[in-house]
Amino acid sequence: MLTFICYPKCTTCQRAQAWLDARGAKYRVRNIKTENPTYEELEGWHTKSGLPLGKFFNTSGLVYKSLHLKNELPSMSTEEQLRLLAKDGMLVKRPLLIAEAFVLVGFKETDWAESIAFNAQLK
């Protein structure tokens, strides 16, 4: 089963959830503000995604901007970045779609469609 990690007030998350619903996807919802990802989860998702860790940061968020992370992140270690993400779910880019075979960060309809279709073929 998929895990859909979102912030319910986020319009992109709302669009992604509507997209999943329209396709009859079965998923569990996890509110990123009330159930922040752990360091270990983020580390595993980062590895599984194959993305640079910077893609996991919500660069348009107020917390990101208030901490001046655009300038700070390049000098931080991977461990420091993961600890920072694990401290505050609002720093994490959303939505996240977590499956056994993939991790998607942010909502790009074509990427989601390709990953879900490919994953369905594996079953």
SEVEXDO-510717 format. One record per residue (C-alpha): residue number from 1; y, z, x. Coordinates in Angstrom, 1 decimal. Example, Ala and Ser with C-alpha at 12.3 -4.5 7.8 and 13.67 -1.06 7.14 Angstrom:
BEGIN
<n:1; v:-4.5; w:7.8; u:12.3> $
<n:2; v:-1.1; w:7.1; u:13.7> $
// end
This chain:
BEGIN
<n:1; v:0.0; w:0.0; u:0.0> $
<n:2; v:3.6; w:-0.7; u:1.1> $
<n:3; v:6.1; w:2.0; u:1.7> $
<n:4; v:9.7; w:1.0; u:0.7> $
<n:5; v:12.2; w:3.2; u:2.5> $
<n:6; v:15.6; w:3.0; u:1.0> $
<n:7; v:18.8; w:4.7; u:0.0> $
<n:8; v:19.0; w:4.4; u:-3.8> $
<n:9; v:22.8; w:3.8; u:-3.9> $
<n:10; v:22.6; w:0.9; u:-1.4> $
<n:11; v:23.0; w:-2.4; u:-3.1> $
<n:12; v:20.9; w:-4.2; u:-0.6> $
<n:13; v:18.1; w:-1.7; u:-1.2> $
<n:14; v:18.5; w:-2.3; u:-4.9> $
<n:15; v:18.2; w:-6.1; u:-4.4> $
<n:16; v:15.1; w:-5.6; u:-2.2> $
<n:17; v:13.4; w:-3.3; u:-4.7> $
<n:18; v:14.1; w:-5.8; u:-7.6> $
<n:19; v:12.6; w:-8.5; u:-5.4> $
<n:20; v:9.5; w:-6.5; u:-4.8> $
<n:21; v:9.2; w:-5.7; u:-8.6> $
<n:22; v:9.6; w:-9.3; u:-9.5> $
<n:23; v:6.6; w:-10.1; u:-7.4> $
<n:24; v:4.5; w:-7.3; u:-8.7> $
<n:25; v:4.2; w:-5.6; u:-5.4> $
<n:26; v:2.7; w:-2.1; u:-5.3> $
<n:27; v:4.7; w:0.3; u:-3.1> $
<n:28; v:5.7; w:3.8; u:-2.7> $
<n:29; v:9.4; w:4.6; u:-2.6> $
<n:30; v:10.9; w:7.0; u:0.0> $
<n:31; v:14.5; w:8.0; u:-0.1> $
<n:32; v:15.8; w:7.9; u:3.5> $
<n:33; v:18.5; w:10.5; u:2.8> $
<n:34; v:16.1; w:13.1; u:1.5> $
<n:35; v:13.0; w:12.3; u:3.5> $
<n:36; v:14.4; w:11.2; u:6.9> $
<n:37; v:11.9; w:9.4; u:9.2> $
<n:38; v:10.5; w:11.5; u:12.0> $
<n:39; v:10.8; w:10.7; u:15.7> $
<n:40; v:7.1; w:9.8; u:15.8> $
<n:41; v:7.4; w:7.5; u:12.7> $
<n:42; v:10.4; w:5.7; u:14.2> $
<n:43; v:8.7; w:5.3; u:17.5> $
<n:44; v:5.6; w:3.8; u:15.8> $
<n:45; v:7.6; w:1.5; u:13.6> $
<n:46; v:9.7; w:0.4; u:16.5> $
<n:47; v:6.6; w:-0.5; u:18.5> $
<n:48; v:4.9; w:-2.2; u:15.5> $
<n:49; v:8.0; w:-4.2; u:14.6> $
<n:50; v:8.5; w:-5.8; u:18.0> $
<n:51; v:12.3; w:-5.5; u:17.4> $
<n:52; v:14.8; w:-4.1; u:19.8> $
<n:53; v:15.5; w:-0.5; u:18.9> $
<n:54; v:19.2; w:-1.4; u:18.2> $
<n:55; v:18.0; w:-3.3; u:15.1> $
<n:56; v:17.0; w:0.1; u:13.6> $
<n:57; v:20.6; w:1.3; u:13.5> $
<n:58; v:22.8; w:0.9; u:10.4> $
<n:59; v:25.7; w:-0.6; u:12.3> $
<n:60; v:27.9; w:-0.8; u:9.2> $
<n:61; v:27.4; w:2.8; u:8.3> $
<n:62; v:30.1; w:5.5; u:8.5> $
<n:63; v:28.0; w:7.8; u:10.6> $
<n:64; v:27.4; w:5.0; u:13.2> $
<n:65; v:31.1; w:4.2; u:13.3> $
<n:66; v:32.2; w:7.9; u:13.5> $
<n:67; v:29.9; w:8.5; u:16.5> $
<n:68; v:31.2; w:5.4; u:18.3> $
<n:69; v:27.6; w:4.2; u:18.8> $
<n:70; v:28.6; w:0.6; u:19.4> $
<n:71; v:29.8; w:1.9; u:22.8> $
<n:72; v:27.4; w:4.7; u:23.3> $
<n:73; v:24.0; w:3.1; u:22.5> $
<n:74; v:23.8; w:0.8; u:25.6> $
<n:75; v:23.9; w:3.8; u:27.9> $
<n:76; v:21.3; w:5.9; u:25.9> $
<n:77; v:17.6; w:6.0; u:26.7> $
<n:78; v:15.0; w:4.9; u:24.1> $
<n:79; v:14.1; w:8.6; u:23.6> $
<n:80; v:17.8; w:9.6; u:23.0> $
<n:81; v:18.2; w:6.7; u:20.5> $
<n:82; v:15.0; w:7.7; u:18.6> $
<n:83; v:16.1; w:11.4; u:18.5> $
<n:84; v:19.5; w:10.3; u:17.1> $
<n:85; v:17.8; w:8.2; u:14.4> $
<n:86; v:15.5; w:11.0; u:13.5> $
<n:87; v:18.4; w:13.4; u:13.0> $
<n:88; v:20.1; w:11.4; u:10.2> $
<n:89; v:18.5; w:8.9; u:7.9> $
<n:90; v:22.0; w:7.4; u:7.2> $
<n:91; v:21.9; w:6.0; u:10.8> $
<n:92; v:18.8; w:4.0; u:10.0> $
<n:93; v:19.2; w:0.4; u:8.8> $
<n:94; v:17.7; w:0.0; u:5.4> $
<n:95; v:15.7; w:-1.0; u:3.6> $
<n:96; v:12.5; w:-0.6; u:5.6> $
<n:97; v:9.3; w:-2.1; u:4.4> $
<n:98; v:6.3; w:-0.5; u:6.1> $
<n:99; v:2.8; w:-1.9; u:5.9> $
<n:100; v:-0.3; w:-1.5; u:8.0> $
<n:101; v:0.2; w:-4.9; u:9.6> $
<n:102; v:4.1; w:-5.0; u:9.8> $
<n:103; v:7.4; w:-3.3; u:9.7> $
<n:104; v:10.5; w:-5.0; u:8.3> $
<n:105; v:14.0; w:-3.7; u:8.9> $
<n:106; v:16.8; w:-4.8; u:6.6> $
<n:107; v:16.3; w:-7.2; u:3.7> $
<n:108; v:15.8; w:-10.9; u:4.5> $
<n:109; v:14.0; w:-12.5; u:1.6> $
<n:110; v:12.3; w:-15.2; u:3.7> $
<n:111; v:11.0; w:-12.7; u:6.3> $
<n:112; v:9.7; w:-10.4; u:3.5> $
<n:113; v:8.0; w:-13.3; u:1.7> $
<n:114; v:6.3; w:-14.6; u:4.9> $
<n:115; v:5.1; w:-11.1; u:6.0> $
<n:116; v:3.8; w:-10.1; u:2.5> $
<n:117; v:2.1; w:-13.5; u:2.0> $
<n:118; v:0.5; w:-13.4; u:5.5> $
<n:119; v:-0.6; w:-9.8; u:5.0> $
<n:120; v:-2.1; w:-10.7; u:1.6> $
<n:121; v:-4.2; w:-13.4; u:3.3> $
<n:122; v:-5.7; w:-10.8; u:5.6> $
<n:123; v:-7.2; w:-8.8; u:2.8> $
// end
